[in-house]
C-alpha cells in the first residue's frame, strides 16, 4: 500500500532527485576481492523464538525485505549464517523475527539505527538481542507498549494474517476457530486465490500492561471493508459486498478509537472486498489493505495537523498559481504580442494542476477519483515543464529555437504515457525530461545575462531560496532534519518564491517596454562611439603587443632549454612530469640527475612569474648542475640558500624540494614548497609529507631539516607547486590538496602519465577552463608492482 500512503509529491520533488545525483558517489571495490562475514544472533533462553531474519541494503541481505533472509537455527539461543561481500562495500543491516513490527530493540527498548560495517577481512559479527519490538507468541502478534508509544505515529500490522474466501458474521468472533484458514504474510488476497471478497483475521497476544488502554485504528485501501475488534464492529469504509450493483469502494481517511480488553488473546477481523483488484495491481497499486494502530493522542494530533497542512498547501500551491495565471492571461489579452505571458500562464496552470492532484489524492476518498488524480500528474508536469521552457525562450529569442519541437514531442509522449502507466519508468522518463530542461533553464539564464549585462536580483534570490528548499527537502525526506512547523513540502516555499519572482519580473518588463527600448537606443549609440575609439586604440596596442610577444617568446624558449630534455629511466619506477606556466615565462622549475642507479631531483617555485622569476630559475639550474653530483638533499638546500642569499636578489626567493631516491629509500629536504603527497598502497591511504621551512634566499642560517621514507611496491609520490593547490574556481574557492589525495587513491592502478593527465583534467574542471593565475608543475613517481 506504499503507493496509497506516500506523502504528497510534486514537480520540485523531481528536481530534488536531479539535485541528489550531484550528491551521489560510487564506492569502488578493491578489485574483485571477496570476504566472508558470519552473523551470529544470541537470544534469551526459553524465549520461544524459532526464526531470526536479517534485512539489509545488499541483494543477498534481501534488499531490506524484513522476512526474506533467515539465519540458521543452531540452538535454542543461537542463530547464524554466513554471507560473501565485496571487500570495502558499505553494509547496513538489522535483525527481525520476520516483519518490521518485530525488529530487534536496543537495551533501552528503543528502535536502534541501522548497524553498519565495511568488510576488510573474514569476520564474525555476534549480536546479543534481549528485546524485540514485537514477536509471535502463542500464535499471535505480541503487542506491547513498544508498538504504540507516545512518541511515534503508526505501526502497520501487515504480517501473520489469515484469509478465508467464505463470508460469515461468525468470522468476527474472538473464539472462532480459524486454524484451517490460509495464512498470508501481508493483508491482501493470497496469490493463489481468485476471490474478490473475503475475511481476514489477525490474532494479537496483548501484554497485560495494555489491558484497558485506548489506541487508534486506521485502514487504507482502494476497496471496501468492515473492521471488527474482538467481535465488535469498529467502523465501515465503503460497502464490502459481492454484488457489483451494491458494492461501493471508499478510501478511509479517519482514525477510530478502540480499547484493549482484559485478556491476553484478542482479534482483528476485516471483511474486505475489491472487485477491481487486478486492475489496481496493473496500475501499480496494492489491491489489499493496510491496517495500522497508533497512540490515540498522536493519531488525533496527526489528523488535525494534516487537515490544516493540506488546507494551507492547497491555498499556497494551487490557488496562488491559479491567480497568477489569470493575471498573466489578462496581460496577454490586452497585449497580444506578449506571448511570453501566455506561455507562463499555461505553465502556472500546469503547476497548479500538479499541486492540486498531488495533494488532493491524499484527501479524496473515492478510489476512481484517486486514480484519476494519479493519471493527471504526469501530463501536468510535462505541460508545466514545456511551457516553462517556452517562457524562457521568448525572453531572449525573436525566433524560437527548433529544438522546442523535440521538447514538445517528448512532453506529449511522456504525458500520454503517464495517463496509462503509474510505474517507475514514467517517473524516470520525467527525470530525464527535467534533466534536459535544467540545461535549457541554465542556458536561458546565462544567455539573458550576456544580453542584458546584469542578473535579475529578484529571480536570483528566489532561485537561491528554491535551491535551499530543495536541499532541505532532501534532508527531510531522509529524516536527517526535522520538519518546519509541521510542513513536509518545504520545497514548495522555494517554488512559490520563484513563481512570484517570475510573475513580478514579467510584469515589470511588460510595463517598461518603451523605456527599455529608449535606453537600448542610447546604449547602441554610445557603443558605436566606443567601438570607433577602441578601434584606434587597438591598432596602437597591436603594434606594441607584437613587439612584446616576440621578446617573451624568445625568453620562453630560453627557459624551456633549462629543463631536462628527457625524463630519466629508473628500473622499477615510472616517472612523469608536467609544467604549465601562467605567462610566457614562468617561475616553476624541475630537474633530474641520475648516477649509478641513484636519482637526485628537485622541484621549485620562484616568487611570482614572468621575466624576474625566469632569472631565479636560471640561477637555480646552474647551482643544481654543480651540487646534484656530490651532495645529499639537505646539503643541496643549504648551499642553494647560501648562494642565492649572496647574489643579493632583493625580493626574489625560491621554494625548493630536493630529493634523492636510492632503491626503496627516499631522502628529502624542503625549503618553502608545499608538502608532497605519499600514497601508501599497503594502507590504501594518501598522506601529506610536510616539512615547514622558509624559501631559499631569505635567512642565511635557517635550520632546514632532512627526512627519509620507505617507498614500497605500488606506492606513489606526487610533488607539485602551489599553483595547483591555490587554484580558484568561479566562486573563489581554492582547490587544496584533498582532491589530489583522493585522486591518487582512485588512480592507484593507473600509470604515472595517466595520473598527471587526471590531475590536469581536474584543474580544468575546477577553474572552468579559465586561464591559470600561477604556474603549475607536477612530478609523479610510482613504484611498479612486480
HELIX and SHEET records of a PDB file:
HELIX    1   1 UNK A    2  UNK A    5  1                                   4    
HELIX    2   2 UNK A   11  UNK A   23  1                                  13    
HELIX    3   3 UNK A   59  UNK A   61  5                                   3    
HELIX    4   4 UNK A  100  UNK A  102  5                                   3    
HELIX    5   5 UNK A  145  UNK A  147  5                                   3    
HELIX    6   6 UNK A  169  UNK A  172  5                                   4    
HELIX    7   7 UNK A  208  UNK A  210  5                                   3    
HELIX    8   8 UNK A  277  UNK A  282  1                                   6    
HELIX    9   9 UNK A  296  UNK A  314  1                                  19    
HELIX   10  10 UNK A  315  UNK A  319  3                                   5    
HELIX   11  11 UNK A  320  UNK A  334  1                                  15    
HELIX   12  12 UNK A  339  UNK A  360  1                                  22    
HELIX   13  13 UNK A  367  UNK A  396  1                                  30    
HELIX   14  14 UNK A  404  UNK A  420  1                                  17    
HELIX   15  15 UNK A  424  UNK A  452  1                                  29    
HELIX   16  16 UNK A  457  UNK A  477  1                                  21    
HELIX   17  17 UNK A  491  UNK A  511  1                                  21    
HELIX   18  18 UNK A  513  UNK A  562  1                                  50    
HELIX   19  19 UNK A  611  UNK A  627  1                                  17    
HELIX   20  20 UNK A  633  UNK A  646  1                                  14    
HELIX   21  21 UNK A  722  UNK A  725  1                                   4    
HELIX   22  22 UNK A  738  UNK A  746  1                                   9    
HELIX   23  23 UNK A  752  UNK A  767  1                                  16    
SHEET    1   A 4 UNK A  72  UNK A  73  0                                        
SHEET    2   A 4 UNK A  78  UNK A  86 -1                                        
SHEET    3   A 4 UNK A  34  UNK A  43 -1                                        
SHEET    4   A 4 UNK A 123  UNK A 129  1                                        
SHEET    1   B 4 UNK A  69  UNK A  70  0                                        
SHEET    2   B 4 UNK A  53  UNK A  56 -1                                        
SHEET    3   B 4 UNK A  90  UNK A  96 -1                                        
SHEET    4   B 4 UNK A 115  UNK A 118 -1                                        
SHEET    1   C 5 UNK A 136  UNK A 137  0                                        
SHEET    2   C 5 UNK A 140  UNK A 143 -1                                        
SHEET    3   C 5 UNK A 197  UNK A 206  1                                        
SHEET    4   C 5 UNK A 161  UNK A 164 -1                                        
SHEET    5   C 5 UNK A 182  UNK A 184 -1                                        
SHEET    1   D 6 UNK A 136  UNK A 137  0                                        
SHEET    2   D 6 UNK A 140  UNK A 143 -1                                        
SHEET    3   D 6 UNK A 197  UNK A 206  1                                        
SHEET    4   D 6 UNK A 265  UNK A 273 -1                                        
SHEET    5   D 6 UNK A 224  UNK A 229 -1                                        
SHEET    6   D 6 UNK A 232  UNK A 237 -1                                        
SHEET    1   E 4 UNK A 154  UNK A 156  0                                        
SHEET    2   E 4 UNK A 289  UNK A 294 -1                                        
SHEET    3   E 4 UNK A 214  UNK A 221 -1                                        
SHEET    4   E 4 UNK A 256  UNK A 259 -1                                        
SHEET    1   F 5 UNK A 573  UNK A 580  0                                        
SHEET    2   F 5 UNK A 776  UNK A 783 -1                                        
SHEET    3   F 5 UNK A 716  UNK A 720 -1                                        
SHEET    4   F 5 UNK A 676  UNK A 680 -1                                        
SHEET    5   F 5 UNK A 685  UNK A 689 -1                                        
SHEET    1   G 5 UNK A 588  UNK A 595  0                                        
SHEET    2   G 5 UNK A 598  UNK A 606 -1                                        
SHEET    3   G 5 UNK A 654  UNK A 662 -1                                        
SHEET    4   G 5 UNK A 665  UNK A 671 -1                                        
SHEET    5   G 5 UNK A 706  UNK A 710 -1                                        
END                                                                             
